[in-house]
């Protein structure tokens, strides 16, 4: 669920990991930016909800 994904993201960030969250509440532009940051290596972990199916 979105709530679980947010919780996991916060926990991992607090542990020092470079993490981003992709969920349906983001705009297309925001999702594209996060994906690009992941591709560029700025984020090491990408946590997603079912938004990736879109």
Phi and psi restraints in degrees (range 20) as a CNS / XPLOR table:
assign (resid 1 and name C) (resid 2 and name N)
       (resid 2 and name CA) (resid 2 and name C) 1.0 -61.0 20.0 2
assign (resid 2 and name N) (resid 2 and name CA)
       (resid 2 and name C) (resid 3 and name N) 1.0 -39.6 20.0 2
assign (resid 2 and name C) (resid 3 and name N)
       (resid 3 and name CA) (resid 3 and name C) 1.0 -62.6 20.0 2
assign (resid 3 and name N) (resid 3 and name CA)
       (resid 3 and name C) (resid 4 and name N) 1.0 -43.5 20.0 2
assign (resid 3 and name C) (resid 4 and name N)
       (resid 4 and name CA) (resid 4 and name C) 1.0 -65.6 20.0 2
assign (resid 4 and name N) (resid 4 and name CA)
       (resid 4 and name C) (resid 5 and name N) 1.0 -39.1 20.0 2
assign (resid 4 and name C) (resid 5 and name N)
       (resid 5 and name CA) (resid 5 and name C) 1.0 -63.9 20.0 2
assign (resid 5 and name N) (resid 5 and name CA)
       (resid 5 and name C) (resid 6 and name N) 1.0 -42.2 20.0 2
assign (resid 5 and name C) (resid 6 and name N)
       (resid 6 and name CA) (resid 6 and name C) 1.0 -63.4 20.0 2
assign (resid 6 and name N) (resid 6 and name CA)
       (resid 6 and name C) (resid 7 and name N) 1.0 -43.8 20.0 2
assign (resid 6 and name C) (resid 7 and name N)
       (resid 7 and name CA) (resid 7 and name C) 1.0 -60.0 20.0 2
assign (resid 7 and name N) (resid 7 and name CA)
       (resid 7 and name C) (resid 8 and name N) 1.0 -48.2 20.0 2
assign (resid 7 and name C) (resid 8 and name N)
       (resid 8 and name CA) (resid 8 and name C) 1.0 -61.8 20.0 2
assign (resid 8 and name N) (resid 8 and name CA)
       (resid 8 and name C) (resid 9 and name N) 1.0 -41.0 20.0 2
assign (resid 8 and name C) (resid 9 and name N)
       (resid 9 and name CA) (resid 9 and name C) 1.0 -60.0 20.0 2
assign (resid 9 and name N) (resid 9 and name CA)
       (resid 9 and name C) (resid 10 and name N) 1.0 -48.3 20.0 2
assign (resid 9 and name C) (resid 10 and name N)
       (resid 10 and name CA) (resid 10 and name C) 1.0 -61.2 20.0 2
assign (resid 10 and name N) (resid 10 and name CA)
       (resid 10 and name C) (resid 11 and name N) 1.0 -45.3 20.0 2
assign (resid 10 and name C) (resid 11 and name N)
       (resid 11 and name CA) (resid 11 and name C) 1.0 -60.2 20.0 2
assign (resid 11 and name N) (resid 11 and name CA)
       (resid 11 and name C) (resid 12 and name N) 1.0 -44.5 20.0 2
assign (resid 11 and name C) (resid 12 and name N)
       (resid 12 and name CA) (resid 12 and name C) 1.0 -68.7 20.0 2
assign (resid 12 and name N) (resid 12 and name CA)
       (resid 12 and name C) (resid 13 and name N) 1.0 -38.0 20.0 2
assign (resid 12 and name C) (resid 13 and name N)
       (resid 13 and name CA) (resid 13 and name C) 1.0 -63.5 20.0 2
assign (resid 13 and name N) (resid 13 and name CA)
       (resid 13 and name C) (resid 14 and name N) 1.0 -42.5 20.0 2
assign (resid 13 and name C) (resid 14 and name N)
       (resid 14 and name CA) (resid 14 and name C) 1.0 -63.6 20.0 2
assign (resid 14 and name N) (resid 14 and name CA)
       (resid 14 and name C) (resid 15 and name N) 1.0 -27.1 20.0 2
assign (resid 14 and name C) (resid 15 and name N)
       (resid 15 and name CA) (resid 15 and name C) 1.0 -84.6 20.0 2
assign (resid 15 and name N) (resid 15 and name CA)
       (resid 15 and name C) (resid 16 and name N) 1.0 1.1 20.0 2
assign (resid 15 and name C) (resid 16 and name N)
       (resid 16 and name CA) (resid 16 and name C) 1.0 95.7 20.0 2
assign (resid 16 and name N) (resid 16 and name CA)
       (resid 16 and name C) (resid 17 and name N) 1.0 8.9 20.0 2
assign (resid 16 and name C) (resid 17 and name N)
       (resid 17 and name CA) (resid 17 and name C) 1.0 -84.8 20.0 2
assign (resid 17 and name N) (resid 17 and name CA)
       (resid 17 and name C) (resid 18 and name N) 1.0 151.1 20.0 2
assign (resid 17 and name C) (resid 18 and name N)
       (resid 18 and name CA) (resid 18 and name C) 1.0 -90.8 20.0 2
assign (resid 18 and name N) (resid 18 and name CA)
       (resid 18 and name C) (resid 19 and name N) 1.0 102.7 20.0 2
assign (resid 18 and name C) (resid 19 and name N)
       (resid 19 and name CA) (resid 19 and name C) 1.0 -128.4 20.0 2
assign (resid 19 and name N) (resid 19 and name CA)
       (resid 19 and name C) (resid 20 and name N) 1.0 142.9 20.0 2
assign (resid 19 and name C) (resid 20 and name N)
       (resid 20 and name CA) (resid 20 and name C) 1.0 -128.2 20.0 2
assign (resid 20 and name N) (resid 20 and name CA)
       (resid 20 and name C) (resid 21 and name N) 1.0 153.3 20.0 2
assign (resid 20 and name C) (resid 21 and name N)
       (resid 21 and name CA) (resid 21 and name C) 1.0 -117.2 20.0 2
assign (resid 21 and name N) (resid 21 and name CA)
       (resid 21 and name C) (resid 22 and name N) 1.0 128.6 20.0 2
assign (resid 21 and name C) (resid 22 and name N)
       (resid 22 and name CA) (resid 22 and name C) 1.0 -108.4 20.0 2
assign (resid 22 and name N) (resid 22 and name CA)
       (resid 22 and name C) (resid 23 and name N) 1.0 123.8 20.0 2
assign (resid 22 and name C) (resid 23 and name N)
       (resid 23 and name CA) (resid 23 and name C) 1.0 -145.4 20.0 2
assign (resid 23 and name N) (resid 23 and name CA)
       (resid 23 and name C) (resid 24 and name N) 1.0 166.8 20.0 2
assign (resid 23 and name C) (resid 24 and name N)
       (resid 24 and name CA) (resid 24 and name C) 1.0 -65.9 20.0 2
assign (resid 24 and name N) (resid 24 and name CA)
       (resid 24 and name C) (resid 25 and name N) 1.0 -15.4 20.0 2
assign (resid 24 and name C) (resid 25 and name N)
       (resid 25 and name CA) (resid 25 and name C) 1.0 -78.5 20.0 2
assign (resid 25 and name N) (resid 25 and name CA)
       (resid 25 and name C) (resid 26 and name N) 1.0 -8.0 20.0 2
assign (resid 25 and name C) (resid 26 and name N)
       (resid 26 and name CA) (resid 26 and name C) 1.0 -86.0 20.0 2
assign (resid 26 and name N) (resid 26 and name CA)
       (resid 26 and name C) (resid 27 and name N) 1.0 153.6 20.0 2
assign (resid 26 and name C) (resid 27 and name N)
       (resid 27 and name CA) (resid 27 and name C) 1.0 -75.0 20.0 2
assign (resid 27 and name N) (resid 27 and name CA)
       (resid 27 and name C) (resid 28 and name N) 1.0 164.9 20.0 2
assign (resid 27 and name C) (resid 28 and name N)
       (resid 28 and name CA) (resid 28 and name C) 1.0 -58.5 20.0 2
assign (resid 28 and name N) (resid 28 and name CA)
       (resid 28 and name C) (resid 29 and name N) 1.0 -40.6 20.0 2
assign (resid 28 and name C) (resid 29 and name N)
       (resid 29 and name CA) (resid 29 and name C) 1.0 -64.6 20.0 2
assign (resid 29 and name N) (resid 29 and name CA)
       (resid 29 and name C) (resid 30 and name N) 1.0 -41.4 20.0 2
assign (resid 29 and name C) (resid 30 and name N)
       (resid 30 and name CA) (resid 30 and name C) 1.0 -64.7 20.0 2
assign (resid 30 and name N) (resid 30 and name CA)
       (resid 30 and name C) (resid 31 and name N) 1.0 -42.5 20.0 2
assign (resid 30 and name C) (resid 31 and name N)
       (resid 31 and name CA) (resid 31 and name C) 1.0 -63.0 20.0 2
assign (resid 31 and name N) (resid 31 and name CA)
       (resid 31 and name C) (resid 32 and name N) 1.0 -42.9 20.0 2
assign (resid 31 and name C) (resid 32 and name N)
       (resid 32 and name CA) (resid 32 and name C) 1.0 -61.9 20.0 2
assign (resid 32 and name N) (resid 32 and name CA)
       (resid 32 and name C) (resid 33 and name N) 1.0 -40.0 20.0 2
assign (resid 32 and name C) (resid 33 and name N)
       (resid 33 and name CA) (resid 33 and name C) 1.0 -64.0 20.0 2
assign (resid 33 and name N) (resid 33 and name CA)
       (resid 33 and name C) (resid 34 and name N) 1.0 -42.9 20.0 2
assign (resid 33 and name C) (resid 34 and name N)
       (resid 34 and name CA) (resid 34 and name C) 1.0 -64.8 20.0 2
assign (resid 34 and name N) (resid 34 and name CA)
       (resid 34 and name C) (resid 35 and name N) 1.0 -43.4 20.0 2
assign (resid 34 and name C) (resid 35 and name N)
       (resid 35 and name CA) (resid 35 and name C) 1.0 -62.0 20.0 2
assign (resid 35 and name N) (resid 35 and name CA)
       (resid 35 and name C) (resid 36 and name N) 1.0 -40.8 20.0 2
assign (resid 35 and name C) (resid 36 and name N)
       (resid 36 and name CA) (resid 36 and name C) 1.0 -65.2 20.0 2
assign (resid 36 and name N) (resid 36 and name CA)
       (resid 36 and name C) (resid 37 and name N) 1.0 -40.5 20.0 2
assign (resid 36 and name C) (resid 37 and name N)
       (resid 37 and name CA) (resid 37 and name C) 1.0 -62.0 20.0 2
assign (resid 37 and name N) (resid 37 and name CA)
       (resid 37 and name C) (resid 38 and name N) 1.0 -37.7 20.0 2
assign (resid 37 and name C) (resid 38 and name N)
       (resid 38 and name CA) (resid 38 and name C) 1.0 -66.4 20.0 2
assign (resid 38 and name N) (resid 38 and name CA)
       (resid 38 and name C) (resid 39 and name N) 1.0 -45.4 20.0 2
assign (resid 38 and name C) (resid 39 and name N)
       (resid 39 and name CA) (resid 39 and name C) 1.0 -62.1 20.0 2
assign (resid 39 and name N) (resid 39 and name CA)
       (resid 39 and name C) (resid 40 and name N) 1.0 -35.8 20.0 2
assign (resid 39 and name C) (resid 40 and name N)
       (resid 40 and name CA) (resid 40 and name C) 1.0 -77.1 20.0 2
assign (resid 40 and name N) (resid 40 and name CA)
       (resid 40 and name C) (resid 41 and name N) 1.0 -6.2 20.0 2
assign (resid 40 and name C) (resid 41 and name N)
       (resid 41 and name CA) (resid 41 and name C) 1.0 85.1 20.0 2
assign (resid 41 and name N) (resid 41 and name CA)
       (resid 41 and name C) (resid 42 and name N) 1.0 7.8 20.0 2
assign (resid 41 and name C) (resid 42 and name N)
       (resid 42 and name CA) (resid 42 and name C) 1.0 -75.7 20.0 2
assign (resid 42 and name N) (resid 42 and name CA)
       (resid 42 and name C) (resid 43 and name N) 1.0 -26.5 20.0 2
assign (resid 42 and name C) (resid 43 and name N)
       (resid 43 and name CA) (resid 43 and name C) 1.0 -118.1 20.0 2
assign (resid 43 and name N) (resid 43 and name CA)
       (resid 43 and name C) (resid 44 and name N) 1.0 133.6 20.0 2
assign (resid 43 and name C) (resid 44 and name N)
       (resid 44 and name CA) (resid 44 and name C) 1.0 -95.1 20.0 2
assign (resid 44 and name N) (resid 44 and name CA)
       (resid 44 and name C) (resid 45 and name N) 1.0 -23.6 20.0 2
assign (resid 44 and name C) (resid 45 and name N)
       (resid 45 and name CA) (resid 45 and name C) 1.0 -129.7 20.0 2
assign (resid 45 and name N) (resid 45 and name CA)
       (resid 45 and name C) (resid 46 and name N) 1.0 135.6 20.0 2
assign (resid 45 and name C) (resid 46 and name N)
       (resid 46 and name CA) (resid 46 and name C) 1.0 -120.8 20.0 2
assign (resid 46 and name N) (resid 46 and name CA)
       (resid 46 and name C) (resid 47 and name N) 1.0 116.0 20.0 2
assign (resid 46 and name C) (resid 47 and name N)
       (resid 47 and name CA) (resid 47 and name C) 1.0 -102.8 20.0 2
assign (resid 47 and name N) (resid 47 and name CA)
       (resid 47 and name C) (resid 48 and name N) 1.0 131.7 20.0 2
assign (resid 47 and name C) (resid 48 and name N)
       (resid 48 and name CA) (resid 48 and name C) 1.0 -131.2 20.0 2
assign (resid 48 and name N) (resid 48 and name CA)
       (resid 48 and name C) (resid 49 and name N) 1.0 155.1 20.0 2
assign (resid 48 and name C) (resid 49 and name N)
       (resid 49 and name CA) (resid 49 and name C) 1.0 -97.4 20.0 2
assign (resid 49 and name N) (resid 49 and name CA)
       (resid 49 and name C) (resid 50 and name N) 1.0 -161.4 20.0 2
assign (resid 49 and name C) (resid 50 and name N)
       (resid 50 and name CA) (resid 50 and name C) 1.0 -71.0 20.0 2
assign (resid 50 and name N) (resid 50 and name CA)
       (resid 50 and name C) (resid 51 and name N) 1.0 6.6 20.0 2
assign (resid 50 and name C) (resid 51 and name N)
       (resid 51 and name CA) (resid 51 and name C) 1.0 -59.6 20.0 2
assign (resid 51 and name N) (resid 51 and name CA)
       (resid 51 and name C) (resid 52 and name N) 1.0 -26.6 20.0 2
assign (resid 51 and name C) (resid 52 and name N)
       (resid 52 and name CA) (resid 52 and name C) 1.0 -66.9 20.0 2
assign (resid 52 and name N) (resid 52 and name CA)
       (resid 52 and name C) (resid 53 and name N) 1.0 -17.6 20.0 2
assign (resid 52 and name C) (resid 53 and name N)
       (resid 53 and name CA) (resid 53 and name C) 1.0 -76.8 20.0 2
assign (resid 53 and name N) (resid 53 and name CA)
       (resid 53 and name C) (resid 54 and name N) 1.0 -12.1 20.0 2
